């Protein structure tokens, strides 16, 4: 009998049970919408009479939304434009708060009234996140090849709440400097400067600003391309080592790799005056006539940009014949010498054979 009474009591508790389920904490993004979930589980012998939301203020609690299955929805005038029930029912009291501001921070309570049990409630704390404004600022000083260590760029996550996590991704051997600055409404600006000693070999490479923040669905990434300025690197093309008297259509071209681009090209001759019949056109030295002996010499190409002036010297040798003709002449001379040597060896061999025969001939003596 006692067991039966206990079982009946437990069964009565189960059918009279009400559960109100809300998240313990909700993070809202400033200016965006936030959902305050409230799931209601009502026992079989209970009926929902009303569900509502209250907000806790320093002056006391105020009701911000009411749902009554009979009388419908009621929302105060100061919330009616920003707050609504998502899908009100006896099992769902979830609300949506639009255009969240700092004034919406606080504790909200979902309260459910049932008959005959009475009120059951659960509370959630709303915090407001502020999405950072992210951008990259170039350093104040131009990056010069082999210059001093300087600020390449600064990655800035402005007015975030809580402070954003900011870093640089790069394969450069530089270093980062982090600074934080408190702003209004509990926000923080984070700046990360990247310091590095420039070298031209990294020109065109990129480093990436990476920002992480709870208000961002994914990492925010901004690539920043390096712009290293350097003096001209000069290459002279056109001389193949086979310049000979009478060769035509000859030119020397001075090519320069520079940043910023080269704006000054000139040709000079170091060991004398520039020969007649030679003309300078932009970065090219044109020989407008067949080559002559006096074209031999040392020529210099000078190139300048906004960083510096550089030069490249080239010694030109004018031969009397082309390499092909010289090679043919050598081949002919070798053939003649080979033939002469062969005849000489044949003659020597013949003389040796004849001499050996004369020396070895037999002598006969008559007997008396």
C-alpha positions as CSV (number, residue, x, y, z in Angstrom):
1,X,0.0,0.0,0.0
2,X,2.8,2.4,0.9
3,X,4.6,1.5,-2.4
4,X,1.5,2.3,-4.3
5,X,1.2,5.7,-2.6
6,X,4.8,6.5,-3.4
7,X,4.4,5.5,-7.0
8,X,1.3,7.6,-7.4
9,X,3.1,10.6,-5.9
10,X,6.0,10.2,-8.3
11,X,3.6,9.9,-11.2
12,X,1.8,13.0,-10.1
13,X,5.1,14.9,-10.0
14,X,6.0,13.8,-13.5
15,X,2.7,14.8,-15.1
16,X,2.8,18.2,-13.2
17,X,6.4,18.9,-14.3
18,X,7.3,22.0,-16.4
19,X,10.8,22.7,-17.9
20,X,11.9,26.0,-19.3
21,X,15.1,25.7,-21.3
22,X,17.2,28.7,-22.3
23,X,20.9,29.1,-23.1
24,X,22.9,30.3,-20.2
25,X,24.6,33.1,-22.3
26,X,23.8,34.7,-25.6
27,X,26.2,36.9,-27.6
28,X,24.7,39.5,-29.8
29,X,26.5,41.6,-32.5
30,X,26.0,45.3,-32.3
31,X,23.5,46.4,-34.9
32,X,22.5,42.8,-35.8
33,X,19.5,40.7,-34.7
34,X,19.8,38.2,-31.8
35,X,17.5,35.2,-30.9
36,X,16.7,34.5,-27.3
37,X,15.6,30.9,-27.3
38,X,13.1,29.5,-24.8
39,X,11.8,25.9,-25.2
40,X,8.9,24.9,-23.0
41,X,8.1,21.3,-21.9
42,X,4.7,21.1,-20.2
43,X,3.5,18.0,-18.3
44,X,0.4,16.2,-19.6
45,X,-2.0,17.4,-16.8
46,X,-0.9,21.0,-17.1
47,X,-2.1,23.8,-19.4
48,X,-0.1,26.8,-20.5
49,X,-1.8,30.0,-19.5
50,X,0.9,32.5,-20.5
51,X,4.6,32.9,-21.4
52,X,6.5,36.1,-21.1
53,X,9.9,37.7,-21.1
54,X,11.2,40.0,-18.4
55,X,14.3,42.1,-18.4
56,X,16.2,42.8,-15.2
57,X,17.1,46.5,-14.7
58,X,18.7,48.3,-11.7
59,X,15.3,49.7,-10.9
60,X,13.6,46.2,-11.0
61,X,12.3,43.8,-13.6
62,X,10.2,45.0,-16.6
63,X,8.1,42.9,-19.0
64,X,9.2,43.1,-22.6
65,X,6.9,40.5,-24.3
66,X,3.8,38.5,-23.4
67,X,2.2,35.6,-25.2
68,X,-1.3,34.4,-24.1
69,X,-3.0,31.6,-26.0
70,X,-6.3,33.4,-25.6
71,X,-5.5,37.1,-25.8
72,X,-2.5,36.9,-28.2
73,X,0.8,38.9,-28.1
74,X,1.5,42.0,-26.1
75,X,4.7,44.0,-26.4
76,X,5.4,47.4,-24.8
77,X,5.7,50.5,-27.1
78,X,9.4,50.9,-26.5
79,X,10.1,47.4,-27.8
80,X,7.3,46.9,-30.3
81,X,9.4,47.8,-33.3
82,X,12.4,45.7,-32.4
83,X,11.1,42.6,-30.6
84,X,8.9,39.8,-31.7
85,X,8.0,36.2,-30.9
86,X,9.6,33.8,-33.5
87,X,6.8,31.2,-33.5
88,X,4.8,31.4,-30.3
89,X,3.1,28.2,-29.0
90,X,2.7,26.2,-25.8
91,X,6.2,24.8,-26.5
92,X,8.1,27.7,-27.8
93,X,8.5,31.2,-26.3
94,X,11.5,32.2,-28.4
95,X,11.9,35.9,-29.2
96,X,14.0,37.9,-31.7
97,X,15.5,41.3,-30.7
98,X,16.5,43.4,-33.7
99,X,19.2,46.1,-34.1
100,X,20.9,45.2,-30.9
101,X,22.6,48.1,-29.0
102,X,24.7,48.5,-25.9
103,X,21.5,49.3,-23.9
104,X,20.3,45.8,-24.6
105,X,23.0,44.2,-22.5
106,X,21.7,42.4,-19.4
107,X,19.7,39.5,-17.9
108,X,16.5,38.3,-19.6
109,X,14.1,35.8,-18.0
110,X,11.7,33.5,-19.8
111,X,8.7,33.0,-17.5
112,X,6.0,30.4,-18.1
113,X,2.7,30.3,-16.2
114,X,0.8,27.0,-16.1
115,X,-2.3,25.7,-14.4
116,X,-2.4,24.5,-11.7
117,X,1.4,24.5,-11.1
118,X,2.0,28.2,-11.4
119,X,5.2,30.0,-12.7
120,X,8.4,28.4,-13.9
121,X,11.3,30.5,-15.3
122,X,14.9,30.5,-16.5
123,X,17.3,33.3,-17.2
124,X,19.9,34.1,-19.9
125,X,22.5,36.8,-20.0
126,X,22.9,38.9,-23.2
127,X,26.2,40.4,-24.0
128,X,27.0,42.6,-27.0
129,X,29.9,42.0,-29.3
130,X,31.2,44.7,-31.6
131,X,32.5,43.5,-34.9
132,X,35.9,45.2,-35.6
133,X,36.5,47.5,-38.6
134,X,39.6,45.9,-40.2
135,X,42.1,47.4,-42.6
136,X,45.8,47.6,-43.4
137,X,47.8,50.8,-43.4
138,X,51.1,51.0,-45.3
139,X,54.2,52.2,-43.5
140,X,55.0,55.9,-43.6
141,X,58.5,55.3,-45.1
142,X,59.1,53.7,-48.5
143,X,60.8,50.3,-48.4
144,X,64.3,50.7,-49.8
145,X,66.6,47.7,-50.6
146,X,69.2,47.2,-47.9
147,X,67.7,50.0,-45.9
148,X,67.1,50.1,-42.1
149,X,64.5,48.1,-40.4
150,X,61.2,49.9,-40.8
151,X,57.4,49.4,-40.4
152,X,56.2,47.6,-43.5
153,X,52.5,47.8,-42.7
154,X,50.1,48.0,-39.8
155,X,47.1,45.7,-39.4
156,X,44.3,47.4,-37.5
157,X,41.2,46.0,-35.9
158,X,39.3,49.1,-34.8
159,X,36.7,49.4,-32.0
160,X,36.1,45.7,-31.2
161,X,34.4,44.2,-28.2
162,X,36.1,42.1,-26.9
163,X,39.5,43.0,-28.3
164,X,40.2,41.3,-31.6
165,X,43.1,38.8,-32.0
166,X,45.4,40.3,-34.7
167,X,48.4,38.7,-36.3
168,X,50.6,38.7,-39.5
169,X,51.2,35.6,-41.6
170,X,54.4,35.7,-43.5
171,X,57.7,33.9,-44.3
172,X,59.7,37.1,-43.8
173,X,62.2,37.3,-40.9
174,X,60.7,40.3,-39.3
175,X,58.9,41.0,-36.0
176,X,55.5,42.2,-34.9
177,X,54.6,44.9,-32.4
178,X,51.2,44.9,-30.8
179,X,49.4,47.9,-29.2
180,X,45.9,48.2,-27.7
181,X,43.9,51.4,-27.2
182,X,40.7,51.6,-25.2
183,X,37.8,53.3,-27.0
184,X,34.2,54.3,-26.1
185,X,31.5,51.8,-25.0
186,X,34.1,49.3,-23.8
187,X,35.6,48.7,-27.2
188,X,39.3,48.3,-28.0
189,X,41.4,49.1,-31.1
190,X,44.2,46.7,-31.8
191,X,47.2,47.6,-34.0
192,X,49.9,45.2,-35.0
193,X,52.9,46.7,-36.8
194,X,55.2,44.5,-38.9
195,X,58.9,45.6,-38.8
196,X,61.4,44.2,-41.4
197,X,64.7,45.2,-43.1
198,X,63.8,45.4,-46.8
199,X,65.6,43.4,-49.5
200,X,64.9,43.4,-53.2
201,X,64.7,39.6,-53.3
202,X,61.3,39.7,-51.6
203,X,59.8,42.2,-54.0
204,X,56.3,41.3,-54.9
205,X,55.8,38.8,-52.1
206,X,52.8,39.3,-49.8
207,X,52.1,39.1,-46.1
208,X,48.6,38.6,-44.7
209,X,46.8,40.4,-41.9
210,X,44.7,37.9,-40.0
211,X,41.9,39.0,-37.6
212,X,39.9,36.6,-35.3
213,X,36.9,37.8,-33.3
214,X,33.7,36.1,-31.9
215,X,31.6,38.4,-34.0
216,X,33.2,37.1,-37.2
217,X,32.1,33.8,-38.7
218,X,35.5,33.1,-40.1
219,X,39.0,34.6,-39.9
220,X,39.2,38.0,-41.7
221,X,42.3,38.0,-44.0
222,X,43.8,40.9,-45.9
223,X,46.8,40.3,-48.1
224,X,49.4,43.1,-48.4
225,X,51.8,43.1,-51.3
226,X,55.4,44.3,-50.6
227,X,56.8,47.1,-52.7
228,X,60.5,47.2,-52.3
229,X,62.3,50.0,-54.2
230,X,65.8,49.3,-55.5
231,X,68.5,50.7,-57.9
232,X,68.7,49.3,-61.4
233,X,70.2,45.9,-62.0
234,X,71.7,46.1,-65.5
235,X,72.2,43.4,-68.2
236,X,73.8,44.2,-71.6
237,X,72.7,42.0,-74.5
238,X,73.8,41.8,-78.1
239,X,77.5,41.0,-77.8
240,X,78.2,37.3,-78.6
241,X,82.0,37.5,-78.8
242,X,82.0,37.0,-82.5
243,X,82.2,40.6,-83.8
244,X,84.4,41.0,-86.8
245,X,85.3,43.5,-89.5
246,X,82.4,43.9,-91.9
247,X,79.7,42.3,-89.7
248,X,76.4,44.2,-90.1
249,X,73.1,44.8,-88.2
250,X,74.8,45.0,-84.8
251,X,73.4,46.6,-81.7
252,X,73.9,46.6,-77.9
253,X,70.8,46.8,-75.7
254,X,71.0,47.9,-72.1
255,X,68.2,46.2,-70.0
256,X,67.5,47.2,-66.4
257,X,65.4,45.7,-63.7
258,X,64.5,48.5,-61.4
259,X,61.8,49.7,-59.0
260,X,60.6,52.4,-59.7
261,X,61.3,51.9,-63.4
262,X,64.4,53.4,-64.9
263,X,63.9,56.8,-66.5
264,X,67.5,57.5,-67.7
265,X,69.7,55.5,-70.1
266,X,72.9,56.6,-71.7
267,X,75.9,55.0,-73.5
268,X,79.5,56.2,-73.3
269,X,82.9,54.9,-74.5
270,X,85.5,54.8,-71.8
271,X,88.7,54.5,-73.9
272,X,88.0,57.1,-76.5
273,X,85.3,58.9,-78.5
274,X,82.2,57.1,-79.7
275,X,82.9,55.9,-83.3
276,X,81.1,57.6,-86.2
277,X,78.2,55.7,-87.6
278,X,77.0,54.7,-84.1
279,X,73.8,56.1,-82.7
280,X,72.1,55.9,-79.3
281,X,68.3,55.3,-79.4
282,X,66.8,55.0,-75.9
283,X,68.6,52.1,-74.2
284,X,70.1,50.7,-77.4
285,X,73.5,51.4,-79.1
286,X,73.0,51.0,-82.9
287,X,75.9,50.4,-85.3
288,X,74.5,51.8,-88.5
289,X,77.3,50.5,-90.7
290,X,79.5,47.4,-90.9
291,X,81.9,46.9,-88.0
292,X,85.4,48.4,-88.2
293,X,88.6,47.8,-86.3
294,X,88.2,51.1,-84.4
295,X,84.9,49.8,-82.9
296,X,87.0,47.8,-80.4
297,X,86.9,49.3,-77.0
298,X,85.1,49.5,-73.6
299,X,81.5,50.7,-73.6
300,X,79.5,51.7,-70.6
301,X,75.7,51.7,-70.1
302,X,74.4,54.0,-67.4
303,X,70.9,53.6,-66.0
304,X,69.2,55.7,-63.3
305,X,65.9,55.7,-61.4
306,X,64.7,57.6,-58.4
307,X,66.9,55.4,-56.1
308,X,70.3,55.5,-57.7
309,X,72.5,55.5,-60.8
310,X,74.2,52.3,-61.8
311,X,76.4,51.3,-64.8
312,X,77.7,48.2,-66.6
313,X,80.9,48.0,-68.6
314,X,81.5,45.8,-71.7
315,X,84.8,45.3,-73.6
316,X,84.3,44.7,-77.3
317,X,86.9,43.0,-79.5
318,X,86.7,43.3,-83.2
319,X,88.3,40.4,-85.1
320,X,89.5,40.3,-88.7
321,X,87.3,37.3,-89.4
322,X,84.3,35.5,-88.0
323,X,84.8,32.5,-85.8
324,X,83.5,30.2,-88.5
325,X,86.1,31.5,-91.0
326,X,88.9,31.3,-88.4
327,X,87.8,27.8,-87.6
328,X,87.8,26.8,-91.3
329,X,91.3,28.4,-91.7
330,X,92.6,26.4,-88.8
331,X,91.0,23.3,-90.2
332,X,92.6,23.8,-93.6
333,X,96.0,24.6,-92.1
334,X,95.7,21.5,-90.0
335,X,94.9,19.4,-93.0
336,X,97.8,20.7,-95.0
337,X,100.2,20.2,-92.0
338,X,98.8,16.7,-91.6
339,X,99.4,15.9,-95.3
340,X,102.9,17.3,-95.2
341,X,103.6,15.3,-92.0
342,X,102.3,12.2,-93.6
343,X,104.5,12.6,-96.7
344,X,107.4,13.3,-94.5
345,X,106.8,10.1,-92.5
346,X,106.4,8.1,-95.7
347,X,109.7,9.5,-97.1
348,X,111.5,8.8,-93.8
349,X,110.1,5.3,-93.7
350,X,111.2,4.7,-97.4
351,X,114.7,5.9,-96.7
352,X,115.1,3.7,-93.7
353,X,113.9,0.6,-95.6
354,X,116.3,1.2,-98.5
355,X,119.2,1.9,-96.2
356,X,118.5,-1.3,-94.3
357,X,118.5,-3.4,-97.5
358,X,121.8,-2.0,-98.8
359,X,123.5,-2.6,-95.5
360,X,122.3,-6.2,-95.2
361,X,123.2,-7.4,-98.8
362,X,125.5,-10.7,-98.9
363,X,129.3,-10.7,-100.1
364,X,130.7,-13.7,-102.1
365,X,134.6,-14.6,-102.4
366,X,136.0,-16.9,-105.2
367,X,138.2,-19.9,-104.1
368,X,141.4,-20.7,-106.1
